[in-house]
């Protein structure tokens, strides 16, 4: 049985903050690996300014180098668009793995906007990682009003495979100001270096071909 954390996002591009949060979660939760689910298209984000999928996967591979982190576009293979469908499909496809959903406090703040978010919480445990400026909003949000009764103690976070669902644990992490928005602001054409290049998916092992950004 592998203990795997799932960190979803656009990774537009991936950056050191993703890596730092993932390594922290690995230690806190006793994970074997973290899978970065690079979204083909986030339903809550506009397509404008979104780099091609392969470019985003390549940026994730660069950030994950020499770490037990696997960037993957497995949602393309599964044919899923929404997180609730993705996590259910992963649980079915990998019955010998145990998955925990990783999210920053910024995502918890708007979790109630996700399709069937209660279904996600009933499918696998959720670990929320503090993010500067979002903690108060996350704890006061509508999703937390329902999830509050299922909060587990952080000092028992490494026992998450024993929990019944729903289950949520709040993990404190040192402030990390890095963001994909800041990277794009500093280097808006960051994806050009990846244009037309292939990358192998670290989970499915299939090749992803990057197309020129439009």
TORRORO-376326 format. One record per residue: residue number from 1; residue in three letters; x, z, y of N, C-alpha, C in turn. Coordinates in Angstrom, 3 decimals. Layout:
// TORRORO-376326
[NUM; ALA; [X; Z; Y]; [X; Z; Y]; [X; Z; Y]]
...
//
This chain:
// TORRORO-376326
[1; UNK; [0.830; 0.000; -1.194]; [0.000; 0.000; 0.000]; [0.865; 0.000; 1.245]]
[2; UNK; [0.667; -0.986; 2.105]; [1.358; -1.021; 3.391]; [0.446; -0.465; 4.471]]
[3; UNK; [1.042; 0.282; 5.386]; [0.323; 0.840; 6.524]; [0.653; -0.032; 7.739]]
[4; UNK; [-0.343; -0.739; 8.237]; [-0.101; -1.774; 9.235]; [-0.930; -1.526; 10.487]]
[5; UNK; [-0.271; -1.561; 11.635]; [-0.953; -1.497; 12.911]; [-1.249; -2.893; 13.405]]
[6; UNK; [-2.421; -3.088; 13.976]; [-2.841; -4.380; 14.519]; [-2.928; -4.273; 16.030]]
[7; UNK; [-2.132; -5.079; 16.718]; [-2.160; -5.117; 18.175]; [-2.593; -6.510; 18.593]]
[8; UNK; [-3.784; -6.636; 19.122]; [-4.312; -7.926; 19.517]; [-4.083; -8.202; 20.991]]
[9; UNK; [-4.042; -9.479; 21.353]; [-3.881; -9.833; 22.751]; [-3.539; -11.294; 22.932]]
[10; UNK; [-3.464; -11.692; 24.187]; [-3.104; -13.073; 24.503]; [-1.602; -13.289; 24.412]]
[11; UNK; [-0.813; -12.240; 24.695]; [0.648; -12.341; 24.692]; [1.069; -13.547; 25.535]]
[12; UNK; [0.644; -13.519; 26.783]; [0.808; -14.663; 27.685]; [1.694; -14.322; 28.890]]
[13; UNK; [2.994; -14.032; 28.677]; [3.728; -14.019; 27.410]; [3.851; -12.599; 26.853]]
[14; UNK; [4.453; -12.507; 25.643]; [4.845; -11.199; 25.119]; [5.993; -10.657; 25.960]]
[15; UNK; [6.085; -9.335; 26.068]; [7.145; -8.736; 26.868]; [7.588; -7.412; 26.241]]
[16; UNK; [8.581; -6.792; 26.854]; [9.164; -5.574; 26.302]; [8.186; -4.426; 26.180]]
[17; UNK; [7.147; -4.415; 27.002]; [6.140; -3.363; 26.897]; [5.399; -3.420; 25.575]]
[18; UNK; [5.101; -4.628; 25.094]; [4.460; -4.775; 23.785]; [5.348; -4.190; 22.683]]
[19; UNK; [6.624; -4.484; 22.779]; [7.561; -3.990; 21.761]; [7.668; -2.464; 21.810]]
[20; UNK; [7.785; -1.919; 23.020]; [7.943; -0.470; 23.159]; [6.718; 0.273; 22.624]]
[21; UNK; [5.520; -0.217; 22.957]; [4.298; 0.422; 22.479]; [4.206; 0.338; 20.957]]
[22; UNK; [4.587; -0.803; 20.408]; [4.505; -0.990; 18.960]; [5.447; -0.054; 18.218]]
[23; UNK; [6.667; 0.080; 18.699]; [7.627; 0.970; 18.045]; [7.198; 2.428; 18.169]]
[24; UNK; [6.612; 2.776; 19.320]; [6.081; 4.131; 19.492]; [4.956; 4.388; 18.496]]
[25; UNK; [4.034; 3.436; 18.367]; [2.914; 3.594; 17.439]; [3.404; 3.688; 15.998]]
[26; UNK; [4.442; 2.932; 15.663]; [4.988; 3.001; 14.307]; [5.450; 4.405; 13.978]]
[27; UNK; [6.140; 5.027; 14.928]; [6.647; 6.383; 14.703]; [5.514; 7.398; 14.649]]
[28; UNK; [4.552; 7.287; 15.565]; [3.472; 8.266; 15.650]; [2.523; 8.191; 14.461]]
[29; UNK; [2.300; 6.988; 13.951]; [1.316; 6.777; 12.893]; [1.939; 6.564; 11.518]]
[30; UNK; [3.258; 6.527; 11.457]; [3.933; 6.325; 10.183]; [3.668; 4.942; 9.602]]
[31; UNK; [3.761; 3.914; 10.448]; [3.445; 2.554; 10.025]; [4.639; 1.880; 9.357]]
[32; UNK; [4.347; 0.962; 8.459]; [5.380; 0.121; 7.866]; [5.661; -1.100; 8.729]]
[33; UNK; [4.583; -1.646; 9.346]; [4.693; -2.839; 10.178]; [3.640; -2.788; 11.270]]
[34; UNK; [3.883; -3.602; 12.293]; [2.849; -3.902; 13.281]; [2.666; -5.410; 13.312]]
[35; UNK; [1.428; -5.854; 13.233]; [1.123; -7.275; 13.377]; [0.597; -7.515; 14.780]]
[36; UNK; [1.220; -8.436; 15.500]; [0.723; -8.844; 16.809]; [-0.218; -10.013; 16.596]]
[37; UNK; [-1.502; -9.801; 16.815]; [-2.502; -10.851; 16.643]; [-2.590; -11.652; 17.933]]
[38; UNK; [-1.863; -12.765; 17.959]; [-1.827; -13.615; 19.147]; [-3.102; -14.450; 19.160]]
[39; UNK; [-3.974; -14.173; 20.110]; [-5.295; -14.780; 20.127]; [-5.251; -16.259; 20.499]]
[40; UNK; [-5.882; -17.130; 19.706]; [-5.993; -18.538; 20.103]; [-6.762; -18.689; 21.413]]
[41; UNK; [-7.725; -17.782; 21.646]; [-8.502; -17.814; 22.887]; [-9.297; -16.540; 23.031]]
[42; UNK; [-8.947; -15.713; 24.001]; [-9.631; -14.429; 24.208]; [-10.983; -14.686; 24.870]]
[43; UNK; [-12.105; -14.299; 24.229]; [-13.423; -14.546; 24.818]; [-13.632; -13.876; 26.168]]
[44; UNK; [-12.853; -12.837; 26.475]; [-13.025; -12.115; 27.736]; [-12.058; -12.583; 28.815]]
[45; UNK; [-11.259; -13.613; 28.523]; [-10.302; -14.102; 29.513]; [-10.505; -15.593; 29.746]]
[46; UNK; [-10.298; -16.016; 30.974]; [-10.405; -17.427; 31.303]; [-9.260; -18.211; 30.680]]
[47; UNK; [-9.535; -19.484; 30.353]; [-8.495; -20.341; 29.771]; [-7.497; -20.802; 30.813]]
[48; UNK; [-7.848; -20.705; 32.079]; [-6.943; -21.130; 33.151]; [-5.697; -20.253; 33.147]]
[49; UNK; [-4.534; -20.903; 33.155]; [-3.278; -20.161; 33.160]; [-2.820; -19.687; 31.797]]
[50; UNK; [-3.582; -20.022; 30.749]; [-3.210; -19.600; 29.398]; [-2.249; -20.621; 28.793]]
[51; UNK; [-1.068; -20.169; 28.404]; [-0.085; -21.057; 27.788]; [-0.538; -21.464; 26.394]]
[52; UNK; [-0.006; -22.578; 25.862]; [-0.356; -22.997; 24.497]; [-0.051; -21.893; 23.486]]
[53; UNK; [-0.832; -21.887; 22.424]; [-0.710; -20.844; 21.410]; [0.708; -20.731; 20.864]]
[54; UNK; [1.329; -21.839; 20.496]; [2.660; -21.783; 19.895]; [3.688; -21.208; 20.862]]
[55; UNK; [3.532; -21.491; 22.157]; [4.457; -20.927; 23.145]; [4.308; -19.410; 23.193]]
[56; UNK; [3.090; -18.941; 23.098]; [2.867; -17.498; 23.127]; [3.375; -16.832; 21.852]]
[57; UNK; [3.209; -17.517; 20.723]; [3.754; -16.975; 19.471]; [5.276; -16.955; 19.522]]
[58; UNK; [5.885; -17.992; 20.079]; [7.347; -18.020; 20.183]; [7.850; -16.891; 21.080]]
[59; UNK; [7.150; -16.622; 22.176]; [7.567; -15.515; 23.046]; [7.435; -14.193; 22.299]]
[60; UNK; [6.405; -14.084; 21.450]; [6.236; -12.870; 20.655]; [7.342; -12.732; 19.610]]
[61; UNK; [7.715; -13.855; 18.979]; [8.808; -13.801; 18.000]; [10.100; -13.334; 18.656]]
[62; UNK; [10.348; -13.783; 19.881]; [11.568; -13.379; 20.585]; [11.561; -11.884; 20.874]]
[63; UNK; [10.404; -11.348; 21.281]; [10.318; -9.919; 21.584]; [10.351; -9.058; 20.324]]
[64; UNK; [9.909; -9.613; 19.209]; [9.839; -8.840; 17.961]; [11.128; -8.887; 17.157]]
[65; UNK; [12.117; -9.608; 17.631]; [13.347; -9.798; 16.865]; [13.973; -8.463; 16.463]]
[66; UNK; [14.362; -8.385; 15.192]; [15.032; -7.206; 14.612]; [14.151; -5.954; 14.649]]
[67; UNK; [12.850; -6.138; 14.617]; [11.902; -5.030; 14.548]; [10.874; -5.337; 13.465]]
[68; UNK; [10.269; -4.335; 12.849]; [9.251; -4.583; 11.812]; [7.914; -4.971; 12.434]]
[69; UNK; [7.954; -6.018; 13.224]; [6.787; -6.525; 13.948]; [6.597; -7.987; 13.567]]
[70; UNK; [5.367; -8.372; 13.211]; [5.080; -9.737; 12.786]; [4.083; -10.394; 13.745]]
[71; UNK; [4.524; -11.307; 14.582]; [3.583; -12.057; 15.422]; [2.843; -13.089; 14.571]]
[72; UNK; [1.543; -13.167; 14.752]; [0.749; -14.062; 13.926]; [-0.437; -14.633; 14.690]]
[73; UNK; [-0.769; -15.868; 14.385]; [-1.986; -16.508; 14.889]; [-2.980; -16.628; 13.743]]
[74; UNK; [-3.087; -15.589; 12.948]; [-3.883; -15.626; 11.723]; [-5.364; -15.869; 12.001]]
[75; UNK; [-5.815; -15.609; 13.228]; [-7.221; -15.878; 13.542]; [-7.552; -17.364; 13.390]]
[76; UNK; [-6.565; -18.222; 13.658]; [-6.778; -19.654; 13.406]; [-7.036; -19.909; 11.936]]
[77; UNK; [-6.277; -19.256; 11.087]; [-6.412; -19.431; 9.648]; [-7.724; -18.835; 9.140]]
[78; UNK; [-8.116; -17.694; 9.714]; [-9.345; -17.022; 9.290]; [-10.590; -17.689; 9.856]]
[79; UNK; [-10.416; -18.443; 10.935]; [-11.560; -19.054; 11.588]; [-12.391; -18.064; 12.369]]
[80; UNK; [-11.758; -17.002; 12.875]; [-12.468; -15.973; 13.629]; [-12.092; -16.039; 15.099]]
[81; UNK; [-13.005; -15.600; 15.945]; [-12.755; -15.565; 17.382]; [-12.865; -14.156; 17.932]]
[82; UNK; [-13.758; -13.374; 17.351]; [-14.008; -12.026; 17.839]; [-13.307; -10.993; 16.956]]
[83; UNK; [-12.850; -9.916; 17.590]; [-12.084; -8.893; 16.874]; [-12.845; -8.328; 15.689]]
[84; UNK; [-14.138; -8.095; 15.845]; [-14.903; -7.506; 14.748]; [-14.852; -8.400; 13.509]]
[85; UNK; [-14.916; -9.713; 13.708]; [-14.840; -10.630; 12.566]; [-13.430; -10.687; 11.995]]
[86; UNK; [-12.435; -10.606; 12.871]; [-11.039; -10.653; 12.422]; [-10.700; -9.451; 11.558]]
[87; UNK; [-11.039; -8.241; 12.024]; [-10.651; -7.052; 11.254]; [-11.390; -6.991; 9.920]]
[88; UNK; [-12.642; -7.419; 9.904]; [-13.367; -7.442; 8.630]; [-12.749; -8.438; 7.662]]
[89; UNK; [-12.330; -9.593; 8.190]; [-11.696; -10.605; 7.340]; [-10.352; -10.123; 6.807]]
[90; UNK; [-9.582; -9.427; 7.650]; [-8.283; -8.924; 7.208]; [-8.440; -7.863; 6.125]]
[91; UNK; [-9.416; -6.983; 6.292]; [-9.658; -5.945; 5.283]; [-10.028; -6.580; 3.944]]
[92; UNK; [-10.805; -7.666; 3.994]; [-11.169; -8.358; 2.744]; [-9.979; -9.097; 2.145]]
[93; UNK; [-9.193; -9.744; 2.998]; [-8.090; -10.577; 2.494]; [-6.946; -9.730; 1.954]]
[94; UNK; [-6.721; -8.571; 2.523]; [-5.581; -7.726; 2.126]; [-6.080; -6.359; 1.670]]
[95; UNK; [-6.732; -6.286; 0.519]; [-7.323; -5.021; 0.065]; [-6.301; -3.934; -0.242]]
[96; UNK; [-5.039; -4.317; -0.439]; [-4.017; -3.316; -0.747]; [-3.312; -2.797; 0.512]]
[97; UNK; [-3.653; -3.358; 1.663]; [-3.098; -2.872; 2.928]; [-4.079; -1.891; 3.571]]
[98; UNK; [-3.550; -1.055; 4.445]; [-4.380; -0.184; 5.271]; [-4.081; -0.518; 6.721]]
[99; UNK; [-5.125; -0.801; 7.485]; [-4.968; -1.237; 8.862]; [-5.488; -0.203; 9.844]]
[100; UNK; [-4.806; -0.115; 10.984]; [-5.273; 0.694; 12.112]; [-5.203; -0.191; 13.348]]
[101; UNK; [-6.243; -0.150; 14.167]; [-6.291; -0.965; 15.376]; [-5.576; -0.236; 16.507]]
[102; UNK; [-4.651; -0.913; 17.168]; [-3.903; -0.349; 18.285]; [-4.427; -0.964; 19.579]]
[103; UNK; [-4.671; -0.134; 20.568]; [-5.084; -0.670; 21.857]; [-4.600; 0.235; 22.986]]
[104; UNK; [-4.364; -0.377; 24.132]; [-4.013; 0.393; 25.308]; [-5.261; 0.985; 25.937]]
[105; UNK; [-5.074; 1.967; 26.785]; [-6.213; 2.609; 27.448]; [-6.982; 1.614; 28.307]]
[106; UNK; [-6.308; 0.565; 28.802]; [-7.006; -0.445; 29.598]; [-8.059; -1.164; 28.764]]
[107; UNK; [-7.771; -1.405; 27.474]; [-8.759; -2.040; 26.604]; [-9.886; -1.090; 26.230]]
[108; UNK; [-9.571; 0.190; 26.054]; [-10.625; 1.159; 25.765]; [-11.618; 1.234; 26.920]]
[109; UNK; [-11.123; 1.089; 28.149]; [-11.991; 1.176; 29.329]; [-13.071; 0.101; 29.301]]
[110; UNK; [-12.762; -1.071; 28.713]; [-13.759; -2.134; 28.660]; [-14.160; -2.496; 27.225]]
[111; UNK; [-13.942; -1.548; 26.316]; [-14.222; -1.771; 24.903]; [-15.707; -2.060; 24.665]]
[112; UNK; [-16.576; -1.480; 25.469]; [-18.015; -1.679; 25.287]; [-18.439; -3.122; 25.552]]
[113; UNK; [-17.560; -3.924; 26.151]; [-17.860; -5.343; 26.389]; [-17.525; -6.203; 25.175]]
[114; UNK; [-16.785; -5.629; 24.220]; [-16.396; -6.400; 23.037]; [-17.604; -6.583; 22.114]]
[115; UNK; [-17.663; -7.705; 21.446]; [-18.768; -7.950; 20.521]; [-18.745; -6.936; 19.382]]
[116; UNK; [-19.870; -6.279; 19.157]; [-20.054; -5.311; 18.071]; [-18.893; -4.317; 17.993]]
[117; UNK; [-18.594; -3.684; 19.132]; [-17.453; -2.763; 19.171]; [-17.653; -1.567; 18.249]]
[118; UNK; [-18.887; -1.159; 18.056]; [-19.124; -0.073; 17.095]; [-18.787; -0.535; 15.681]]
[119; UNK; [-19.025; -1.823; 15.393]; [-18.664; -2.371; 14.087]; [-17.166; -2.339; 13.852]]
[120; UNK; [-16.391; -2.573; 14.914]; [-14.933; -2.470; 14.802]; [-14.560; -1.041; 14.418]]
[121; UNK; [-15.151; -0.075; 15.120]; [-14.828; 1.333; 14.870]; [-15.259; 1.792; 13.485]]
[122; UNK; [-16.239; 1.128; 12.915]; [-16.697; 1.498; 11.568]; [-15.895; 0.800; 10.474]]
[123; UNK; [-15.012; -0.130; 10.880]; [-14.234; -0.906; 9.911]; [-12.835; -0.346; 9.705]]
[124; UNK; [-12.245; 0.200; 10.758]; [-10.884; 0.740; 10.658]; [-10.671; 1.758; 11.775]]
[125; UNK; [-9.700; 2.668; 11.600]; [-9.425; 3.650; 12.658]; [-8.803; 2.981; 13.874]]
[126; UNK; [-8.925; 3.636; 15.017]; [-8.421; 3.112; 16.276]; [-7.444; 4.111; 16.877]]
[127; UNK; [-6.293; 3.620; 17.288]; [-5.312; 4.444; 18.002]; [-5.198; 3.904; 19.422]]
[128; UNK; [-5.476; 4.747; 20.399]; [-5.429; 4.358; 21.805]; [-4.149; 4.899; 22.420]]
[129; UNK; [-3.394; 4.008; 23.048]; [-2.110; 4.379; 23.635]; [-2.258; 4.430; 25.142]]
[130; UNK; [-1.861; 5.538; 25.727]; [-2.011; 5.743; 27.165]; [-1.346; 4.623; 27.942]]
[131; UNK; [-1.980; 4.234; 29.049]; [-1.406; 3.229; 29.943]; [-1.650; 3.668; 31.371]]
[132; UNK; [-0.599; 3.719; 32.199]; [-0.728; 4.238; 33.561]; [-1.845; 3.558; 34.341]]
[133; UNK; [-2.679; 4.388; 34.996]; [-3.729; 3.871; 35.850]; [-5.043; 3.591; 35.154]]
[134; UNK; [-5.060; 3.679; 33.823]; [-6.277; 3.344; 33.081]; [-6.865; 4.519; 32.316]]
[135; UNK; [-6.113; 5.596; 32.143]; [-6.568; 6.678; 31.277]; [-7.896; 7.278; 31.728]]
[136; UNK; [-8.041; 7.565; 33.015]; [-9.258; 8.199; 33.510]; [-10.470; 7.299; 33.284]]
[137; UNK; [-10.336; 6.006; 33.600]; [-11.432; 5.070; 33.400]; [-11.798; 4.915; 31.940]]
[138; UNK; [-10.782; 4.936; 31.074]; [-11.029; 4.789; 29.643]; [-11.820; 5.973; 29.098]]
[139; UNK; [-11.452; 7.174; 29.509]; [-12.108; 8.380; 29.003]; [-13.514; 8.535; 29.555]]
[140; UNK; [-13.783; 7.908; 30.697]; [-15.110; 7.999; 31.311]; [-15.985; 6.801; 30.972]]
[141; UNK; [-15.452; 5.833; 30.225]; [-16.168; 4.605; 29.934]; [-17.292; 4.794; 28.936]]
[142; UNK; [-18.197; 3.828; 28.861]; [-19.347; 3.932; 27.949]; [-18.960; 3.983; 26.475]]
[143; UNK; [-17.906; 3.270; 26.087]; [-17.501; 3.308; 24.676]; [-17.033; 4.704; 24.286]]
[144; UNK; [-16.288; 5.339; 25.182]; [-15.774; 6.671; 24.861]; [-16.898; 7.693; 24.757]]
[145; UNK; [-18.007; 7.444; 25.468]; [-19.148; 8.343; 25.343]; [-19.650; 8.427; 23.915]]
[146; UNK; [-19.579; 7.305; 23.191]; [-19.982; 7.288; 21.786]; [-18.850; 7.712; 20.864]]
[147; UNK; [-17.622; 7.296; 21.191]; [-16.474; 7.554; 20.319]; [-15.969; 8.989; 20.390]]
[148; UNK; [-16.314; 9.693; 21.446]; [-15.740; 11.026; 21.669]; [-15.919; 11.948; 20.472]]
[149; UNK; [-17.038; 11.846; 19.806]; [-17.318; 12.743; 18.670]; [-16.422; 12.454; 17.467]]
[150; UNK; [-15.741; 11.286; 17.492]; [-14.910; 10.883; 16.354]; [-13.414; 11.029; 16.629]]
[151; UNK; [-13.044; 11.674; 17.724]; [-11.630; 11.813; 18.089]; [-10.926; 12.763; 17.128]]
[152; UNK; [-9.762; 12.347; 16.655]; [-8.937; 13.184; 15.772]; [-7.730; 13.698; 16.553]]
[153; UNK; [-7.138; 14.758; 16.058]; [-6.005; 15.369; 16.755]; [-4.750; 14.512; 16.622]]
[154; UNK; [-4.050; 14.360; 17.737]; [-2.860; 13.505; 17.760]; [-1.784; 14.017; 16.815]]
[155; UNK; [-1.701; 15.308; 16.633]; [-0.649; 15.824; 15.757]; [-0.897; 15.478; 14.286]]
[156; UNK; [-2.103; 15.014; 13.988]; [-2.420; 14.582; 12.628]; [-2.498; 13.059; 12.531]]
[157; UNK; [-1.926; 12.374; 13.503]; [-2.063; 10.917; 13.564]; [-1.506; 10.217; 12.336]]
[158; UNK; [-0.465; 10.775; 11.728]; [0.141; 10.106; 10.576]; [-0.715; 10.220; 9.310]]
[159; UNK; [-1.849; 10.926; 9.404]; [-2.761; 11.059; 8.264]; [-3.936; 10.087; 8.356]]
[160; UNK; [-3.831; 9.073; 9.199]; [-4.981; 8.216; 9.484]; [-5.543; 7.511; 8.266]]
[161; UNK; [-4.744; 7.286; 7.228]; [-5.269; 6.614; 6.038]; [-6.256; 7.509; 5.271]]
[162; UNK; [-6.290; 8.793; 5.603]; [-7.197; 9.724; 4.930]; [-8.520; 9.881; 5.676]]
[163; UNK; [-8.601; 9.314; 6.874]; [-9.782; 9.519; 7.705]; [-10.946; 8.640; 7.256]]
[164; UNK; [-12.164; 9.168; 7.432]; [-13.352; 8.344; 7.323]; [-13.615; 7.711; 8.683]]
[165; UNK; [-14.338; 6.622; 8.716]; [-14.575; 5.899; 9.965]; [-16.008; 6.152; 10.450]]
[166; UNK; [-16.178; 6.129; 11.763]; [-15.232; 5.884; 12.853]; [-14.227; 7.028; 13.016]]
[167; UNK; [-13.069; 6.680; 13.538]; [-12.028; 7.662; 13.840]; [-11.161; 7.106; 14.951]]
[168; UNK; [-10.857; 7.948; 15.914]; [-10.058; 7.520; 17.061]; [-9.047; 8.607; 17.392]]
[169; UNK; [-7.821; 8.181; 17.694]; [-6.783; 9.129; 18.095]; [-6.166; 8.643; 19.399]]
[170; UNK; [-5.946; 9.570; 20.313]; [-5.372; 9.273; 21.618]; [-3.904; 9.668; 21.600]]
[171; UNK; [-3.024; 8.698; 21.810]; [-1.585; 8.924; 21.746]; [-0.988; 8.875; 23.143]]
[172; UNK; [-0.187; 9.849; 23.473]; [0.480; 9.888; 24.773]; [1.804; 9.158; 24.686]]
[173; UNK; [2.032; 8.260; 25.621]; [3.244; 7.437; 25.632]; [3.799; 7.440; 27.044]]
[174; UNK; [5.123; 7.437; 27.147]; [5.723; 7.440; 28.477]; [5.249; 6.220; 29.263]]
[175; UNK; [5.052; 6.339; 30.566]; [4.571; 5.213; 31.372]; [5.479; 3.993; 31.250]]
[176; UNK; [4.866; 2.837; 31.063]; [5.597; 1.572; 30.985]; [4.889; 0.574; 31.893]]
[177; UNK; [5.475; 0.242; 33.040]; [4.783; -0.603; 34.023]; [4.808; -2.090; 33.709]]
[178; UNK; [5.497; -2.507; 32.659]; [5.613; -3.938; 32.380]; [4.266; -4.547; 31.997]]
[179; UNK; [4.051; -5.774; 32.441]; [2.804; -6.464; 32.127]; [3.042; -7.967; 32.085]]
[180; UNK; [2.176; -8.672; 31.347]; [2.278; -10.129; 31.279]; [1.999; -10.746; 32.648]]
[181; UNK; [1.106; -10.131; 33.412]; [0.804; -10.642; 34.754]; [2.049; -10.656; 35.618]]
[182; UNK; [2.837; -9.580; 35.552]; [4.066; -9.511; 36.349]; [5.070; -10.564; 35.897]]
[183; UNK; [5.157; -10.787; 34.587]; [6.075; -11.811; 34.064]; [5.661; -13.188; 34.560]]
[184; UNK; [4.363; -13.492; 34.505]; [3.890; -14.807; 34.956]; [4.097; -14.991; 36.458]]
[185; UNK; [3.940; -13.907; 37.210]; [4.157; -13.996; 38.651]; [5.609; -14.326; 38.966]]
[186; UNK; [6.526; -13.702; 38.222]; [7.954; -13.934; 38.447]; [8.411; -15.279; 37.895]]
[187; UNK; [7.784; -15.734; 36.801]; [8.201; -17.000; 36.159]; [6.963; -17.735; 35.675]]
[188; UNK; [6.224; -18.386; 36.576]; [4.956; -19.031; 36.192]; [5.111; -20.149; 35.168]]
[189; UNK; [6.283; -20.730; 35.047]; [6.500; -21.809; 34.076]; [7.299; -21.324; 32.867]]
[190; UNK; [7.152; -20.065; 32.530]; [7.924; -19.476; 31.435]; [7.731; -20.239; 30.117]]
[191; UNK; [6.555; -20.829; 29.932]; [6.210; -21.486; 28.675]; [6.869; -22.853; 28.505]]
[192; UNK; [7.445; -23.424; 29.587]; [8.021; -24.770; 29.483]; [9.160; -24.842; 28.480]]
[193; UNK; [9.892; -23.746; 28.334]; [11.017; -23.747; 27.404]; [10.539; -23.911; 25.963]]
[194; UNK; [9.259; -23.605; 25.713]; [8.712; -23.695; 24.358]; [7.927; -24.983; 24.121]]
[195; UNK; [7.777; -25.823; 25.134]; [6.922; -27.001; 25.021]; [7.376; -27.926; 23.893]]
[196; UNK; [6.438; -28.336; 23.038]; [6.723; -29.278; 21.960]; [7.499; -28.696; 20.799]]
[197; UNK; [7.722; -27.370; 20.798]; [8.508; -26.760; 19.731]; [7.599; -26.080; 18.716]]
[198; UNK; [8.033; -26.065; 17.475]; [7.275; -25.452; 16.407]; [7.710; -24.002; 16.217]]
[199; UNK; [6.817; -23.228; 15.644]; [7.150; -21.850; 15.291]; [6.395; -21.509; 14.019]]
[200; UNK; [7.020; -20.718; 13.152]; [6.380; -20.345; 11.890]; [5.660; -19.012; 12.050]]
[201; UNK; [4.437; -18.980; 11.619]; [3.645; -17.756; 11.664]; [4.267; -16.718; 10.734]]
[202; UNK; [4.468; -15.509; 11.228]; [5.178; -14.488; 10.457]; [4.334; -13.868; 9.355]]
[203; UNK; [3.035; -14.114; 9.352]; [2.159; -13.584; 8.298]; [1.701; -14.683; 7.358]]
[204; UNK; [1.162; -15.767; 7.899]; [0.663; -16.857; 7.049]; [1.764; -17.816; 6.634]]
[205; UNK; [2.899; -17.811; 7.363]; [4.056; -18.676; 7.116]; [3.759; -20.160; 7.365]]
[206; UNK; [2.677; -20.440; 8.064]; [2.369; -21.814; 8.428]; [3.015; -22.151; 9.766]]
[207; UNK; [3.267; -23.449; 9.962]; [3.872; -23.898; 11.199]; [2.797; -24.079; 12.274]]
[208; UNK; [3.137; -23.653; 13.496]; [2.269; -23.857; 14.647]; [3.001; -24.774; 15.595]]
[209; UNK; [2.347; -25.843; 15.989]; [2.966; -26.830; 16.874]; [2.492; -26.570; 18.285]]
[210; UNK; [3.459; -26.483; 19.211]; [3.119; -26.270; 20.614]; [2.869; -27.596; 21.293]]
[211; UNK; [1.789; -27.661; 22.071]; [1.514; -28.834; 22.886]; [1.865; -28.522; 24.324]]
[212; UNK; [2.091; -29.582; 25.108]; [2.444; -29.399; 26.506]; [1.324; -28.705; 27.257]]
[213; UNK; [1.706; -27.832; 28.134]; [0.734; -27.079; 28.922]; [0.026; -28.004; 29.893]]
[214; UNK; [-1.305; -27.826; 30.028]; [-2.086; -28.627; 30.979]; [-2.862; -27.701; 31.900]]
//
